[in-house]
């Protein structure tokens, strides 16, 4: 079966089902697993070159609505009659259902069920551990100016809870919120989590936080509880969020949460190596 993925989170779904060898093309931003590095690149996820997609004669294109603007890709796939499925996950439950759906579409139902069993078991472990800790408040920063942060409908609110924390914007009924530095400071978060979309960790400059009005007085800065986190593990709706959860929980509650061994809880082998 010839598959094409036109966004990173879908490329990662494919990998968890052992279908990476079936990929014949991916978007420009897909970067995991390493096995995709030799595949044809079909453009950035907001402006996929549909002519090139069609030329690869896919049996199924995995499209997404996880970023505003992706609708354009879907419209073009529909216009040309290219077989496709559209995923739009906002929660861990949605991601689980996407795994199961892709398994059915690709004759990998048994594999999908095994992955989902591990997925649910891992989440349950953290649900139980989170009951043992005093929750700390988290501010997630997707972008510094203008300020964008996840709201209650985003998966990071769930990840926060499972890690023993609480998103300071958990009660806002949106997936994404535009706010400002003053409002963030008003919430006085215990921890600040920087996961700037599309920016590598070594390019993030936490020292700039001290220049924001009222921020030098924040306890999170005073106690050095500012965390630069890998954007791919927190900003994409894929099963790799669980690896991000493991890292975050060990940072917030190291004496209660499981050790971060840096191993993906859903994989039997390391896809970065294999």
C-alpha positions as CSV (number, residue, x, y, z in Angstrom):
1,X,0.0,0.0,0.0
2,X,1.5,3.3,-1.1
3,X,1.1,6.0,1.6
4,X,1.8,9.7,1.7
5,X,1.7,11.8,4.8
6,X,1.4,15.6,4.5
7,X,2.0,16.5,8.2
8,X,4.5,15.4,10.8
9,X,2.0,14.0,13.3
10,X,0.6,11.7,10.7
11,X,4.1,10.6,9.6
12,X,4.6,9.6,13.3
13,X,1.3,7.7,13.4
14,X,2.5,5.7,10.4
15,X,5.7,4.8,12.2
16,X,4.0,3.4,15.3
17,X,2.1,1.0,13.1
18,X,5.3,-0.2,11.4
19,X,4.2,1.3,8.1
20,X,7.1,3.6,7.4
21,X,8.3,1.3,4.5
22,X,5.0,2.0,2.8
23,X,5.5,5.8,2.7
24,X,6.4,7.2,-0.8
25,X,6.4,10.9,0.1
26,X,6.1,13.3,3.1
27,X,5.8,17.0,3.8
28,X,8.8,19.1,4.4
29,X,8.5,19.3,8.2
30,X,8.3,15.6,9.0
31,X,11.5,14.7,10.8
32,X,10.9,11.4,12.6
33,X,11.8,8.6,12.2
34,X,15.1,8.9,10.4
35,X,14.0,6.3,7.9
36,X,11.9,9.0,6.1
37,X,14.9,11.2,5.3
38,X,15.4,9.7,1.8
39,X,11.7,10.2,0.8
40,X,10.5,12.8,-1.7
41,X,9.5,16.0,0.0
42,X,6.2,17.5,-1.1
43,X,6.2,21.0,0.4
44,X,5.4,22.6,3.7
45,X,2.3,21.3,5.5
46,X,0.3,24.4,4.7
47,X,1.0,24.4,1.0
48,X,1.5,20.8,-0.3
49,X,2.3,20.5,-4.0
50,X,-0.7,18.4,-5.0
51,X,0.7,17.8,-8.5
52,X,3.6,15.9,-7.0
53,X,1.3,14.0,-4.6
54,X,-0.8,12.9,-7.5
55,X,2.2,11.8,-9.5
56,X,3.3,9.4,-6.8
57,X,0.0,7.5,-7.2
58,X,-0.8,7.0,-3.6
59,X,-3.4,4.5,-2.3
60,X,-4.0,6.8,0.7
61,X,-2.9,10.3,1.6
62,X,-2.9,11.1,5.4
63,X,-4.1,14.7,5.6
64,X,-4.7,16.8,8.7
65,X,-6.5,19.9,10.1
66,X,-4.3,20.3,13.1
67,X,-3.0,23.7,11.9
68,X,-5.3,26.4,10.5
69,X,-4.8,26.6,6.8
70,X,-4.5,22.9,6.1
71,X,-8.0,22.9,4.7
72,X,-6.5,24.0,1.4
73,X,-4.7,20.7,1.0
74,X,-7.9,18.8,1.8
75,X,-9.9,20.7,-0.8
76,X,-7.3,20.0,-3.5
77,X,-7.3,16.3,-2.6
78,X,-11.1,16.2,-2.9
79,X,-11.1,18.1,-6.2
80,X,-8.7,15.6,-7.8
81,X,-10.3,12.5,-6.3
82,X,-7.1,11.4,-4.5
83,X,-7.8,8.8,-1.8
84,X,-7.3,10.4,1.6
85,X,-8.2,10.5,5.2
86,X,-8.3,13.6,7.3
87,X,-7.3,13.6,11.0
88,X,-7.9,16.5,13.4
89,X,-6.9,15.3,16.9
90,X,-7.0,17.6,19.9
91,X,-6.9,15.0,22.7
92,X,-5.1,11.9,23.7
93,X,-8.3,10.0,23.1
94,X,-8.5,11.4,19.5
95,X,-4.9,10.3,18.9
96,X,-5.8,6.8,20.1
97,X,-8.7,6.7,17.8
98,X,-6.6,7.8,14.8
99,X,-4.2,4.9,15.5
100,X,-7.1,2.5,15.4
101,X,-8.6,4.0,12.3
102,X,-5.3,4.0,10.4
103,X,-4.8,0.4,11.5
104,X,-8.2,-0.6,9.9
105,X,-7.4,1.3,6.7
106,X,-4.0,-0.4,6.2
107,X,-4.8,-3.9,7.4
108,X,-2.8,-3.3,10.6
109,X,-5.6,-3.7,13.1
110,X,-3.7,-6.2,15.3
111,X,-0.7,-4.0,15.5
112,X,-2.8,-0.9,16.2
113,X,-4.6,-2.8,19.1
114,X,-1.2,-3.7,20.6
115,X,0.0,-0.1,20.4
116,X,-3.2,1.2,21.9
117,X,-3.0,-1.3,24.8
118,X,0.5,0.1,25.6
119,X,-0.8,3.6,25.1
120,X,-3.7,3.2,27.6
121,X,-1.6,1.3,30.1
122,X,1.1,4.1,30.1
123,X,-1.5,6.8,30.6
124,X,-3.1,4.8,33.5
125,X,0.2,4.6,35.2
126,X,0.6,8.4,35.2
127,X,-3.0,8.9,36.2
128,X,-2.3,6.9,39.3
129,X,1.0,8.6,40.1
130,X,-0.5,12.0,39.6
131,X,-2.9,11.3,42.5
132,X,0.1,11.2,44.8
133,X,1.5,14.7,44.2
134,X,0.6,18.3,45.0
135,X,-0.2,19.8,41.6
136,X,2.0,22.7,40.3
137,X,0.8,25.3,37.8
138,X,2.3,25.3,34.3
139,X,2.5,28.0,31.7
140,X,3.1,26.6,28.2
141,X,4.5,29.0,25.6
142,X,4.1,28.0,22.0
143,X,5.2,31.5,20.7
144,X,6.6,34.5,22.6
145,X,5.2,37.5,20.6
146,X,2.4,37.5,20.0
147,X,1.9,35.1,22.9
148,X,0.2,31.8,22.0
149,X,-0.5,29.1,24.6
150,X,-2.7,26.0,24.7
151,X,-6.1,26.1,26.3
152,X,-8.4,23.5,27.9
153,X,-9.2,21.8,24.6
154,X,-5.5,21.1,23.8
155,X,-3.7,17.8,24.5
156,X,-1.1,19.7,26.7
157,X,-3.8,20.4,29.3
158,X,-4.1,16.6,29.6
159,X,-0.3,16.1,29.5
160,X,0.0,18.6,32.3
161,X,-2.5,16.8,34.5
162,X,-0.9,13.4,33.9
163,X,2.5,14.9,34.8
164,X,1.1,16.2,38.1
165,X,0.6,19.8,37.0
166,X,-2.1,22.1,35.8
167,X,-2.2,24.3,32.7
168,X,-2.9,27.8,33.9
169,X,-5.3,28.2,31.0
170,X,-7.0,24.9,31.5
171,X,-10.4,26.6,32.1
172,X,-10.4,28.4,28.7
173,X,-12.6,26.4,26.3
174,X,-10.2,26.7,23.3
175,X,-7.4,24.6,21.9
176,X,-5.2,27.7,21.3
177,X,-5.2,31.1,23.1
178,X,-3.6,34.4,22.2
179,X,-2.8,36.3,25.4
180,X,0.0,38.6,26.6
181,X,2.9,38.6,29.0
182,X,1.0,40.7,31.6
183,X,-1.8,38.1,31.8
184,X,0.6,35.3,32.1
185,X,2.4,37.0,35.0
186,X,-0.9,37.6,36.7
187,X,-1.4,33.8,36.9
188,X,2.0,33.3,38.7
189,X,2.8,29.9,37.2
190,X,5.1,27.6,39.2
191,X,6.8,26.4,36.1
192,X,7.3,27.9,32.6
193,X,7.5,25.4,29.7
194,X,8.9,26.8,26.5
195,X,8.1,24.7,23.4
196,X,8.3,27.2,20.6
197,X,6.7,25.8,17.4
198,X,9.2,25.2,14.7
199,X,12.2,26.4,16.8
200,X,15.0,24.0,17.9
201,X,15.8,24.0,21.6
202,X,19.2,25.5,21.2
203,X,17.6,28.6,19.5
204,X,15.3,29.3,22.5
205,X,16.6,32.1,24.6
206,X,15.2,31.9,28.2
207,X,17.2,34.9,29.3
208,X,14.7,37.1,27.4
209,X,12.0,36.2,29.9
210,X,13.7,38.5,32.5
211,X,13.1,41.5,30.2
212,X,9.3,41.0,30.2
213,X,7.4,43.5,32.4
214,X,6.7,42.0,35.9
215,X,8.3,38.7,35.0
216,X,11.5,39.0,37.1
217,X,9.3,38.8,40.2
218,X,7.9,35.4,39.1
219,X,8.8,32.6,41.4
220,X,9.4,30.4,38.4
221,X,12.2,32.6,37.2
222,X,13.5,33.2,40.7
223,X,13.8,29.4,41.4
224,X,15.0,28.5,37.9
225,X,11.9,26.5,37.0
226,X,12.0,27.5,33.3
227,X,12.1,24.4,31.0
228,X,13.1,24.4,27.4
229,X,11.3,21.4,25.9
230,X,11.5,19.7,22.5
231,X,8.8,21.1,20.3
232,X,8.2,17.7,18.5
233,X,7.3,16.0,21.8
234,X,4.7,18.5,22.9
235,X,3.4,20.5,19.9
236,X,2.3,17.6,17.6
237,X,-0.8,15.4,18.2
238,X,1.0,12.1,17.9
239,X,1.7,9.2,20.2
240,X,5.2,10.7,20.8
241,X,3.4,13.0,23.3
242,X,3.8,10.1,25.8
243,X,7.6,10.4,25.6
244,X,7.1,14.1,26.3
245,X,4.9,13.2,29.2
246,X,7.6,11.0,30.7
247,X,10.2,13.7,30.4
248,X,7.9,16.4,31.9
249,X,6.7,14.3,34.8
250,X,10.2,13.4,35.9
251,X,11.1,17.2,35.9
252,X,8.1,18.2,37.9
253,X,8.0,15.4,40.5
254,X,11.2,13.4,40.3
255,X,10.7,11.5,43.5
256,X,7.2,10.3,42.6
257,X,7.1,9.9,38.9
258,X,8.9,7.2,36.9
259,X,12.5,7.9,35.8
260,X,12.9,9.4,32.4
261,X,15.0,6.7,30.7
262,X,14.5,8.5,27.3
263,X,12.9,5.4,25.8
264,X,9.7,5.6,23.9
265,X,7.1,3.7,25.9
266,X,5.3,2.5,22.8
267,X,8.2,1.2,20.8
268,X,9.9,-2.2,20.9
269,X,12.9,-0.9,18.9
270,X,14.5,2.5,18.6
271,X,13.3,3.9,15.3
272,X,16.0,6.6,15.4
273,X,18.6,3.9,15.0
274,X,16.7,1.1,13.2
